Amino acid sequence: MGKKVVVTGATSFIGIHLIKEWLKKDVDIVAVVRPNSKNVGRIPLTEQIHILECNMTGYDILVQEIGQADYFYHLAWEGTRVPYRDDETLQKTNYECALKAMHAAQNLKCSFFLSAGSQAEYGSIDGIIDESCPCVPGTAYGKEKLHACGDLMSLAEQKGIKFIWTRIFSLYGEYDYPGTLVMSAVKKMMMGEDISMTAGTQLWDYLHVEDAARAMVLFAIQKSPNGIYNIASGIHKPLREFVILMKEILGSKSRLNFGAIPYGSNAPVNLTPSVDKLKNTLGWYPEITFEEGIKRMSMDKYLLGGRVSRDD
């Protein structure tokens, strides 16, 4: 009998790719989704997957519904984008739900718990960002992610559960939020529309979501120390270079208006994460180059049809 994997936030950008990665293994998957989720159609139809409707505040029902499991991934978190990142009440609720997820994992007898943190926990840092850097988050979102990291780690240690906290940087790929730079730029470039943006001088890092999902699976099936791990490519370039490369890959005639949009008061912010710990621990490395990732997106029939998401 295969292992049982529980995934909250199963229809999210990361969640759906994590499920697809686990489908390559001999496991049963419990996809925990909010009731009446408009994105449930993203989940593949297979006997390996059982869809369970459950609100974030109701994780106490997971034990009676599932019984026992082996691996628990907590990805559900509301209000990850502006303006909700500064909603203290919402972010504190997310923190409380994360603790409920850990208690559910403990009651399910899980030996492994992974949750998704964020680059927002670090705040603004000049230079290379590794896991030893002090965290000074500037948003309620970042503060409650950091709060959850510390308390979940303590709860896992008390019960002898392997605990992994992934601090995720900039991912891209299928099902990404339509408003991200990559998603919106690909659509505009494919339609030949002009693109206005900042000067794009800030250093950035992009990782394809499938590579992130693969790392998350490796944490469960390989021996690795508990703790915090950056999830990124480790390849840093000025943001404008990524945009220029996208235009070349797509053969687009769009004009790139760099500097048309001014930086905000705290910008530009560089994102230069180190992934040495991740690579040295798992033997992991990115398999999908930025060029390949953009080519895949260009073949997405929804983008070709003028749509940028599958939410409806």
C-alpha positions in Angstrom: 0.0 0.0 0.0 1.4 3.4 -1.0 1.9 6.4 1.3 -0.8 9.0 1.8 -0.2 12.6 1.1 -2.4 15.5 2.3 -2.2 18.8 0.5 -4.1 21.9 1.7 -4.5 24.7 -0.9 -4.6 21.9 -3.4 -5.9 24.1 -6.3 -3.4 26.9 -5.8 -0.6 27.7 -8.2 1.9 25.7 -6.2 -0.6 23.1 -4.9 -1.7 21.8 -8.2 1.9 21.3 -9.4 2.8 19.6 -6.2 -0.1 17.2 -6.7 1.0 16.5 -10.3 4.6 15.8 -9.1 3.3 13.3 -6.4 1.2 11.6 -9.1 4.4 10.2 -10.5 4.8 8.2 -7.3 2.9 5.3 -5.8 0.9 7.4 -3.3 -2.7 8.3 -2.5 -3.4 12.0 -2.4 -6.0 13.9 -0.4 -6.5 17.3 -2.0 -8.0 19.6 0.5 -10.0 22.4 -1.2 -12.3 25.1 0.0 -16.1 24.3 -0.4 -17.3 25.2 -3.9 -13.8 26.0 -5.2 -13.9 27.5 -8.6 -10.6 25.9 -9.4 -11.3 22.3 -8.5 -11.3 21.4 -12.2 -7.6 21.9 -12.2 -7.2 18.7 -10.2 -6.6 15.6 -12.4 -9.3 12.9 -12.4 -7.6 9.8 -11.1 -8.2 7.2 -8.5 -5.0 8.3 -6.7 -6.7 11.6 -5.7 -9.5 12.1 -3.2 -10.9 15.6 -3.1 -12.0 16.8 0.4 -13.8 20.1 0.8 -12.8 21.9 4.0 -12.4 25.5 5.1 -9.1 26.6 6.6 -10.8 27.0 9.9 -12.1 23.5 9.9 -9.0 21.3 9.8 -10.2 19.5 12.9 -12.4 17.3 10.6 -9.5 16.0 8.7 -8.8 13.2 11.1 -12.3 11.7 10.9 -12.3 12.1 7.1 -8.8 10.7 6.4 -7.9 8.6 9.4 -4.2 8.5 9.0 -1.6 9.9 6.6 2.2 10.1 6.1 3.0 13.4 4.6 1.3 16.8 5.2 1.7 19.9 3.0 0.1 23.1 4.2 -0.1 25.5 1.3 -3.4 27.2 2.0 -3.0 30.9 2.9 -5.3 33.7 2.0 -4.5 37.3 1.2 -1.1 36.8 -0.4 -1.3 39.9 -2.6 -1.7 43.6 -2.2 -3.7 45.1 -0.5 -4.5 42.0 1.6 -0.8 41.6 2.7 -1.3 44.4 5.2 -4.6 43.1 6.5 -3.5 42.2 10.1 -6.7 40.4 11.0 -6.7 38.2 7.9 -3.0 37.4 8.3 -3.4 36.5 12.0 -6.2 34.1 10.9 -3.9 32.5 8.4 -1.4 32.0 11.3 -4.0 30.3 13.5 -5.1 28.1 10.6 -1.5 27.0 10.1 -1.4 25.9 13.7 -4.6 23.9 13.2 -3.0 22.3 10.1 -0.1 21.1 12.3 -2.4 19.7 15.0 -4.3 17.9 12.3 -1.0 16.4 10.9 -0.1 15.3 14.4 -3.5 13.6 14.9 -3.1 12.0 11.5 0.2 10.4 12.7 2.1 12.2 9.9 5.9 11.9 10.0 6.5 14.9 7.7 5.1 18.4 7.6 6.0 21.0 4.9 4.6 24.5 4.8 5.1 27.4 2.4 6.8 30.5 3.7 7.8 33.5 1.7 10.6 35.8 0.6 8.5 38.5 2.4 9.8 37.2 5.7 13.2 38.6 5.1 12.1 42.1 4.3 14.5 44.3 2.4 18.0 42.9 2.3 21.0 44.0 0.2 23.2 41.3 -1.1 22.9 37.5 -1.1 19.9 36.3 0.9 20.5 33.0 2.7 18.6 31.2 5.4 20.8 32.7 8.1 19.9 36.3 7.2 17.9 38.2 9.9 14.3 38.6 9.1 12.7 42.0 9.3 9.4 41.6 7.4 7.7 44.8 6.3 4.1 43.5 5.9 1.6 41.8 8.1 1.8 38.9 5.6 5.5 38.5 6.1 5.2 38.9 9.9 2.6 36.2 10.2 4.5 33.8 7.9 7.5 34.3 10.1 5.4 33.9 13.2 4.0 30.6 11.8 7.4 29.3 10.9 8.7 29.6 14.5 5.7 28.1 16.2 5.1 25.3 13.7 8.8 24.3 14.1 8.3 24.1 17.8 5.1 22.0 17.6 6.8 19.6 15.1 9.8 19.2 17.3 7.6 18.3 20.3 6.0 15.4 18.3 9.1 14.3 16.4 7.7 15.3 13.0 10.1 16.2 10.3 9.5 19.9 9.6 10.4 21.8 6.4 9.7 25.5 5.9 10.2 26.7 2.3 10.8 30.4 1.8 9.6 30.8 -1.7 10.9 33.5 -4.1 9.5 34.4 -7.5 7.9 31.4 -9.2 6.2 31.4 -12.7 4.4 28.9 -14.8 0.9 27.5 -15.6 -1.8 28.8 -13.2 0.2 31.7 -12.0 -1.7 34.9 -11.0 -2.6 36.8 -14.1 -1.2 40.1 -12.8 2.4 39.0 -12.3 5.0 40.5 -14.6 5.7 37.3 -16.4 2.1 36.3 -17.0 1.0 39.8 -18.1 4.1 40.4 -20.3 3.7 37.0 -22.1 0.1 37.8 -23.0 0.9 41.3 -24.2 3.9 40.1 -26.2 1.9 37.5 -27.9 -0.6 40.1 -28.9 2.0 42.6 -29.9 1.1 45.1 -27.3 3.5 47.6 -25.9 4.8 47.0 -22.4 5.4 49.9 -19.9 7.3 49.1 -16.7 10.0 50.5 -14.4 13.6 50.7 -15.5 14.0 47.1 -14.4 17.5 47.5 -13.0 16.7 45.5 -9.9 18.2 42.0 -9.7 15.6 39.3 -9.7 15.4 35.5 -9.6 12.8 33.3 -11.4 12.1 29.6 -10.9 9.6 27.5 -12.8 6.9 26.2 -10.4 7.5 22.6 -11.5 11.1 22.7 -10.2 9.8 24.1 -6.9 7.2 21.2 -6.6 9.9 18.7 -7.4 12.0 20.0 -4.5 9.0 19.8 -2.1 8.5 16.1 -3.0 12.2 15.4 -2.6 12.1 16.8 1.0 9.6 14.0 1.9 11.3 11.1 0.2 14.9 11.9 1.0 16.7 12.3 4.2 17.2 16.0 5.0 17.6 18.1 8.2 14.6 19.9 9.5 14.5 23.6 9.0 14.2 26.6 6.6 15.1 26.4 2.9 15.0 29.0 0.2 13.2 28.0 -2.9 14.6 29.8 -6.0 16.8 29.3 -9.0 19.9 31.0 -7.6 20.3 32.8 -11.0 20.1 36.6 -10.6 19.7 39.0 -13.4 18.4 42.6 -13.8 14.6 42.3 -14.3 14.8 44.1 -17.7 17.1 41.3 -19.0 14.4 38.7 -18.2 11.8 40.9 -20.1 14.1 41.3 -23.1 14.8 37.6 -23.2 11.0 36.9 -23.1 10.6 39.2 -26.1 13.3 37.3 -28.0 11.9 33.9 -27.2 8.4 34.8 -28.3 9.6 36.7 -31.4 7.4 39.6 -30.3 7.1 43.0 -31.9 6.0 44.6 -28.6 7.9 47.8 -27.7 9.5 47.7 -24.2 9.1 51.1 -22.5 11.6 50.7 -19.6 11.3 53.6 -17.1 7.8 54.5 -18.1 6.6 53.6 -14.6 8.5 55.2 -11.7 9.8 53.1 -8.8 7.9 53.4 -5.5 9.4 55.1 -2.5 11.2 51.9 -1.3 12.2 50.6 -4.7 14.1 49.2 -6.5 14.4 46.1 -4.3 16.8 43.4 -5.3 16.0 39.7 -4.8 19.2 37.6 -4.8 18.5 34.4 -2.9 21.1 31.7 -2.2 19.9 28.1 -2.8 23.2 26.5 -1.8 21.5 24.9 1.2 18.8 23.4 -1.0 21.2 22.1 -3.6 23.6 20.6 -1.0 20.9 18.9 1.0 18.8 17.4 -1.8 21.2 17.3 -4.8 18.4 19.4 -6.4 19.0 21.8 -9.2 16.6 23.6 -11.6 15.7 21.5 -14.6 13.6 24.0 -16.5 15.4 27.0 -17.9 13.7 30.3 -18.1 13.8 30.0 -21.9 12.0 26.6 -21.8 9.5 27.9 -19.3 8.5 30.8 -21.4 8.2 28.6 -24.5 5.8 26.4 -22.6 3.7 29.4 -21.7 3.6 30.5 -25.3 1.9 27.2 -26.2 -0.8 27.6 -23.6 -4.1 27.7 -25.5 -5.7 30.0 -23.0 -3.0 32.6 -23.5 -3.3 32.2 -27.3 -7.1 32.7 -26.9 -6.5 36.0 -25.0 -7.1 34.6 -21.5 -4.5 34.4 -18.8 -6.1 32.1 -16.2 -8.3 29.1 -15.8 -10.2 30.4 -12.8 -13.5 30.6 -14.5 
